Amino acid sequence: MIEPKHGSPVVEKTAHLLQAVADAKTGISLGELVAQLGVPRSTVYRILNSLTAHGLVARVKGGASYELGPKFVELARRISPGADRVTLIEIARPILTAAAERIYESFRLAAPEGDEMMTIFAASSPGDYALFIKVGGRSRKHVGAAGKLALAYSDYNEVEVYCAGGLEARTPYTITDPEALKEALADIRRNGIAEDNQESNLGLRAFAAPVFDSGGHLVATISVPFIGEATPDRARSIKREVVEGGAALTKAINGVHPLSK
């Protein structure tokens, strides 16, 4: 462990410990921290106790392993308004995980980033052949269900500016005509749900529903991508889960649908 020449040894040890806890996907034990950091067990124990008392680390389900604590969410929100996504992800996690377990499909939480949608969280299906969703992945808004939802709840001028930038095709099914896109956006706004019919990738389909904040602005989308055709019953099941998931997350963040304002 390298420490700066004029730094505080205790602060340096604490910083390295927090990084180790953050890097551990399923929690990390006291013994693992001692071995990884090369710091005396008593020192690691005291640091953990202090951090736990301040909510910066917490025991995983009350067990012997540690994870980052709830105080980090509160601190992250103070960095910038965009850091509210940390809270959004934490609130969405149990909602989407439960939905994925109910219908054995992977769920994607995406947020608008300029002209793109970015995946900020994914809940994997517990099935043996779960569809992998890459967190951090991006796509243009006119390509796919999530992005079309974001455009559907955007101002008219925003849509005009977006279309003026060009609608490139990802597949033969991608909507590339501005007027056709605007018609599709009007349907999405009326129905409250969007569909991707091989527009982003051949063979891939998806349904998506919106998530709104307290001002009635779309802040995220919940979607379920799947490969191949879905039976009518399966399609209804997926649509129901994305719509209910979007409504549950909107309610959990004290959001309101723009039409109810």
N, C-alpha and C positions, 0 to 999 in steps of 0.2 A: 504494500500500500504506500504510494508516494504522497508525501505531505509537502505543501508549499513552505518555503523558507520562513516566512513570517506569519504563518497560519496558526490556528489553535488546534492542537492535537485532538482534543475532545470533539470539536466541531467536525474535523476531518473524518474521524472514526464514525461519527453519527451520519455524515453525508454518504460515506461508503456503505454503511449498514442500510440506509434508506434505499440506495440504488439496488442493493442485493435483494431487498424485500420486493421492490418494484419489478425486478427482472424475473422473480419466481412466479410462474403462472398459476400455481396451485398452492402457494404459501411456502414458507421456509421455516425450519425449526431452529431453536437456539443452537443446537449442536452443529447444524449445517452452516450457520452464520459464523460460528467460532472457527470452523475449518476453512471456510471461504475467505474470511477477513484476516486470519492469523492474529486475532486479538484475544487476550485472556477471557475465559468464560465469564468471570465475575464482572469484567468491564462491559461485555456485550449484554449481560443480564441487567445491569444497572441502566444502560442506555435504553434497552427495550422497555423497562419499567417506566422510565420517564416519558418516552414517546407514547406509550400506551395511555398513560395518565392524561396526556394532552390530546389524545385522539388521533395522533399521527400514524400509529400502527394499531392493529387490532388482531386478536386471535381469530383464526379461521374457524367459524362455528363453535367458538369456545374451546377449541382443542389446543394442541401443543405447537401448531404452526402459526406463523404471523403473515399478515398482508397489510397493505396500506390502509389507514383508517379513514373514517368519515371526515376528519378535519381537512384532509387534502382536497376533498370536493369543495368544501366551503372556501378554502384558500384559492383554488383554481378559478372559482367564479369571480374573484376580485381582480384577476389579471386583465381581463377584457370582456366585453359583452359576449364575444364568441366563445368564451370558455364555459358558457352555460351548457354547451354540448356535453361536458363532463357529467353534469347532473342529468341531462336528457338520456345519456347512455345508461347511467346507473338505474334510472327509473324504468327504462325500456327493457333492461336485461331480464328481470323475472317475467315480464309480460310476454316477451318474444320467446323466451326459453320454454315457458309453459305451453305456448301455442305450437312450437315446433314438436314438443313431445306429444301433443294431442293428435296432430295430423301427419306426423313423420315427414315434414317438409322443412327445408332451411328457410329462415327468415332474414331479410336484409333491412337495416335501418340506414337510410341515406339522407344527406342534407345538401341543399343548394350551395354551390361555390361558383359564383359568377355565371358563366354559360354552361357549367357542368354540374353533375350530381356526384357527390363523393360518398362512398360507403363508410359509415362511421362505426357500425357494429353489425355483427352477424351472429345469429343463433343457429347452430347446426342441427340438422335432423338427427335423431338417435338411430336412424335406420342404417343398415349395412352399406347402402349405396347413396349416402348423403351427398347432395350437391355442394361443392366447396364454393364459398363466397369470400373473396379477398377484401379484407378491411383496408381502406385506403384507395381502392380502385375507383376510377373516375370514368364518366361517359358524358357526351354532349346531351343536353336536355331533350332534344327532339328524338333522341334514340332511346326507346324503351319506356316502360310504364312509369317509373319514378320521375323521370325528367319531364314527361308530358304532363304529369300532375302538377309539377312546379310551375310550368308554363301556364297551365290552365288557371291557376290562382294568382297569376301575375297581372300587372296592369297592361292595358291594351298597348300602350307605347313601348313597354318592355318587350312584348311579343314582336312588335313591328321591328324594333332594333335587332332583336335576336334573329329574325328571319332575314333581315338585310345582310347579316353576316354570312349567309349561305347555309344550306341544309345538305350536308354531304351524306352519301349513302354508306351504311355499314353492311347492308345486305340488300337484295332486290326488294325486300319488303319495307325498308325504311321510308318514311314519309319525307319526300324532298320538295314537294310543291307547297309553298306558303299557304295558299288558300285551302288546300286539303288539310294541312296541319291545323289551321284555325278552326275548321269544321270539327276536327277530332277533339280539339281543346274544348269547344262548346259542349260537345257530348259528354266529355269527362266531367266538366263542371256540373252539368245537369244530373249525372248519375253518381258523382262522388267517388268514382273508382276508375282506374285506368288499366289498360291491357297492353302487353307487348306480345305481338304475334310474329315472332322471328325477325323483329326489326333491328335488334342489337346483335344477335348471333343466330345463324341457321339452326333450327331445331329447338331453340330456346323460347319459352313463353313465360309470361309472368302476369300477376295481378298486383296492383298497388293501391293503397289508400293514404290519404293525407293526415298529417299531424299539425295542429294549429296552436299558436301561443295565445296569451291573454288578449292580444290585440287583434286576433283573427287572422294573423299572417301565417302562411305555411312555413314551418321551420324544419320539417322532415317528412319522409314518406316511409311507410312500412310496405314491403313487397315480398312476394313468394315467387321466385323463379323456379321453373321446372322444365324438364326435357320431354318433348313429345306431346301428343294430344292427351287431354284429360277427359275422362268420362263426364257426363253431365252432373252426376252426383259429386264427383271429385272436384269439378270446377266450382260447384256451389259451396262445397266445404272450404275450399281455399279462399274464395271471395268472402265468405262469412268471417273467416279468421282474420283476414287483413283489414276488413272494415271494422270489426270489433276491436282489433288491436289498435288501429288508428284512433278510434273513439276513446278507448281506455287510456292510451298515452296522452291524448289531448286533455282528458279530464284530470289525469294525474299531475299535469303541469299547470292546471288551472287555465287551460286554453278554451277558446270558444270558436265555434264554426262561424265564418264570416257572415253567413246568411242569418244567423241568430242574433247578430249584434243590433 
